[in-house]
Amino acid sequence: MQVAFTPAELIPIVGATGTRGATSAAITGLASLENAVPGDLAFLGNAKYRSQVAMTRASVVLLPKDFDGAPSDNQLYLLVDNPSVALAQVCARIEQKLWPKPSPGIHASAVIGAGAQVAATATIGPLCVIEAGAVVGERTHLQANVFVGQNAKIGDDCWLMPGVCLSAECILQNRVRLHAGVVVGSDGFGYEFVAGRHEKVPQVGNVLIEDDVEIGANSTLDRARFSRTVIGTGTKIDNLVQIAHNVIVGKHCILCAQVGISGSAVLEDYVILGGQAGVAGHITVGKGAKSGGRAGITSDVEPGKFVNGYPAIPYMLERRLQVLQRRLPELFKRVDSLEGK
């Protein structure tokens, strides 16, 4: 890990409400309860692993504040509101130490177009291209080989990792994080069949990504045919997700890996889609709805519903049908036997 924390440094980082035991060891690694060795920090993030706490060799253990138990010799328990969140706070400090942002400035190999505005506090890495009229906000960091198209706008405190493409006219608001290979503003997939051939429909809208959105590696967001494709505040998108033209994704949604959303679909706030789920075009998934992995959502989903399967139906009904499906061979045998009698 190449980073070390003393127990005294960890206590304010995790916001510990109490401690038990003591250790003189510096923390130089993170590990699960089962695999930890002296010098490691471990945590209890799931009650099913509670029995492993007494056996762990970790020097420091993050535990819920209602945990009942005593540490071993030279071991420190830190009691916190949420061990998983506390670990995330430690990881944020590690991230800052391992990969600090370089000093503001524009690398000599970057190309900046006429009329582009780059804040003095921004960092523009090697081989970046910022086209005419584009805007890059305060403290924003563009790593190597980022492309920013004509008249695109990037707000403050954004982080675009290597190989990101932000196409013309597209907008990132503040604190947006785009991982390597993300493409924002590729053409929507629009064609009309005319006189025996597929004629391209121009895609002249843009993409708006609101505050505090994070998008995983190699995900793609198509520009709208007209108006905007929108990703709402606080939404988190995993790797390899496809969002088509004119899709509206609400606030604080979670889209897991390989989700595909067809054109003009609407996801209201707080929607969660499991990995490889697909959403048909021109439908609405209501506020707080969830889907299981590989669900095929072909019609509107009411707010708060949990659906699964293809086509997606209420989760518990789909589970019952799965159980019954496994019994079909036995059922056919019984029917054949009855017919024979």
N, C-alpha and C positions, 0 to 999 in steps of 0.2 A: 504493500500500500504506500510505502515511502512517506507516510504521515504519522505522527505520534501525538497522542493527547494524554495528559495526566488526568487522574480521577477528578481533581479539583477543577480542571478545565471543562470536563464533561458535564458536571452538575448544572451550571447555568445554561449550557447549550441545549440540554434536553428538558430543562424546566422541572427538575426533580422536586417532588413535594415531600420526599423523605428518603432516608438512606438506612441501610443495615449493613454491618460489617465494615471492613476496610481492606484496601490493597495498596501496596507500594508499586505495583506494576504499571508501566506505561502501556497504553492501548495502541497497538500497531497493526491490528487486523480486525476484520468483521467475520463472524462465522455463525452457523446454526448452533443451537444448544447442543446437539449431538456431536458435532464435529469440532467444536471450539477447543482451543488449547490455551494455556496461560499466555497472557498478552492480548487475547481477543476480547471483543465486545460481542455479546449475544443478546437476544431478546425473546420474550414470549409474546408472539403475535397471534397465536391461535390456542384456545384452551385445550385442544387435543394433545398438545405437546407439554402440558403442565407437569407430567411425571418426569420429564427430562431435566427440569430445573435443578432438582436435587443432585443429579449426576453430572451436570455440565462442569467442565474444567475452565470455563471462561473466567477471566479476572473480574470483568464487570458484566452484570446482567440487568437489562431493562425489563421491569416488571410492572404490572398494573398495581395501583396503589392499595388495592384490597388484597393483594397476594399475602398468604399466610405461610411463612417458612423462614428458616434461618440460613444464612450463607455458610459456606465452608471457610476454613482458615485461608487468609490472604485472598478473600473474595468480597466484592462489593455489590450489593443490590441497590439499584436506583429505582425508586418508586415514582411512576409517572402516570398521567391521565391515559395516555395511549402509547404503548411501547412501539408500535409500528410508526406512528408519527414522530416519536422521539428519535428513532433510528434514522428516519428521513432527514431530520434536522442535523444529525451527525454527518450523514452522507453529503448534505449541502455544504458543510464546512470542508469536508474532504475534497469535494469538487472544486471549491474555490482555491484550495491550496495546490491541488494537482494541475489544474488547468486555468490559471488566472488569465484574464483578458489582457492582451497586449496593450501597449500604450496607444492612445488615440493617434490617428493619422492615416494617410493613404499610401499604400505600397507603391513603389516606383513602377511596377508592372501593371497596375490597374489602369483601366481606360475610363475616363469620365467625360461624358458627352456635354455638348454645349448647353448651358442653362441648367444643368443638374445642380441640385443643392445638397451638399453633404455637411452635416453639422460638425463643428470643430471637435466635438467630443466623441464622434463616431470613429470606428476602426474599419478600414477597408483593406482586405487581405490581398494576397498575390493573385494576379490574373482575373480579378473581378472586372465586370463590365457594367457600367451604370450609364444608361442611354439618356439622350437629351430630355430635359424637363423632369427627370425623376427627382424624388426627394428622399433623403435618408436622415432620420431623426437623431436626437441626442442620445449618446451612449450606446447606440446600436452597433452591433458587431457583425460584419460580413466576413466569413472565413473564405478560404481560397476558392476561386473559380465560381463565384456567385454571379448570376446574371440578373440585372434589374432593368426591365423594359422601359420604353418611352412613356413618360408621364406617370409611371408607377409611384406609389407613395408608401414609405415605411415610417412608422411612428417611432416613439422613444423606447429605448431599452429592449429592442428586439435582438434576436440571435439567429442568423441564417448560417447553417453549417455548409460544408463543402458541396458544391454541385447543385445548389438550390437554384431554381429558375422562377423568377417573379415576372410574369409577362406584362406587356404594355397595359397601362390604365388600371392595373389591379392595386388593391389597397390593403396594407397591413396596419392595424391600429397599434396599440402599445403593448409591450411585453409579450410579443408573439415569438414562439420558438419553432423553427422549421428544421427538421433533421435532414441529413444528407440525402440528396436526390429528389427532394420534394419539388413538384411542378405545380405552380399556381397560375391558372389562366391559359392552359392548353385549350384548343378549340373544343367546344361541345360537339358531340357526335350527331350531326344533323344533316340529313339528306332527303331529297324528294325524288321519287321515281318518275321520270319524265321521258317520254319517247324512247322507252326501252333501256334507259340508263339512269344511274344514280347521280343526281345533280347536287352539288354541295350547297348547303344553306349557310350563308355567312353568319358567323357568331360575333356579334358586335357589342355584347355586354361586357361585364367585368366580374371580378371576384372581390368580395369584401370579407376580410377576416378581422373579427373584433378583438377586444382586449383579452390577454391572458390565455390565448389558444396555443396548444402545442400539437404539432403534427409529425407523425413518425416517418421514418425513412421510406423513400420511393412511393409515397402516396401522391395521388393526382387529383386536382380540383379543376374542373372545366369551367371556362368562362361562360356566361349566360348567352343565349341566343339574342336576348335583349334584356335590359335591366341588369340584375345582379344574381350571382350565386353567393350565398351568405353563410358564414360560419359564426355562430353566436358566441358571446362572451364566455370564457372559461371552459369551452368544449375541448376535450382531449381525444385525439385521433391516433390510432395505432399505425404500424407499418402497413404498406401495401393496400391502402384503402382507396377506392375509386368513388369520387363524387361527381355526378354528371351535371350538365348545364341546368341553370335555374333552380337547383336544389336549395332549400332553406333549412338549415340546421339551427336549432334553437340554442339557448344558453345551457351550459354545464352538461352537455351530452357526453356520452362515452361510446366511441365506435371502435370495436376491437379489430384485430388484424383481418385483412382480406374482405372486409365488408364492402358491398357494392350498392350504391344508391342511384336509381335511375332518374332520368330528367324530370324536373318539376315536382318531385316528391317533397313533402314537408315533414320535418321532424320537430315536434314541439320541444319545449324545455325539458331537461332531465331525462331524456330518452337514453336507454342503454341497449346496444346491439351486440350480441355475442359474435365470435369469430366466424367469418364466412357467411354471415347473414346477408340476404339480398332483399332490397326494397324495390317494388315495382314503381313505375312512373305515375305521377299525377295522383298519388294517394297521400293521406295524412296519418302519421303515427302520433298519437295523442301524448300529452304531457305525462312524464313519469312512466311511460310504457317500457317494457323490457322484452327482449327476445333471447332465446337460447341460440347456441351456435348452429350454423347452417340453416337457420329458419328461412323460409321463403315467404315473405310478406307481400301478399298479392291484393289485399284490400285494406281499407282503413282499419286502424287499431284504436280502440277507445282509450282515453286517458287511464293510466294506472294498470292496464292489463299486462299480463305476462303470457307471451305466446311462444309456441315452438312448433317445429315440424314443417312439412311442405305439402299443401299450402299451410301456412301458420294458423293454428287453432289454439284455444286456451291450453296453457301448459299442463294442467292436471289431466284434462281430457286426452291430450296427446300421449301422456305417460301411460294412462290406462289402455289406450289403443295399442301401444307398443307391447304391453303385457299380453293382451288378447291375441295379437298377431303371432306371438311365439307359440300360442296354444292351437293355432289353426291346423297343423298336421294331425295332432291328436283328435281334434274335432272332426276332421274329415274321416279319419278311421272309424270313429264312433258312428258317423252318419252312414258310411258304407256298411258297417256291421248291421245297423238297424234296417237298412234297405234289404240286405241279404235275408234277414229274418222275415 
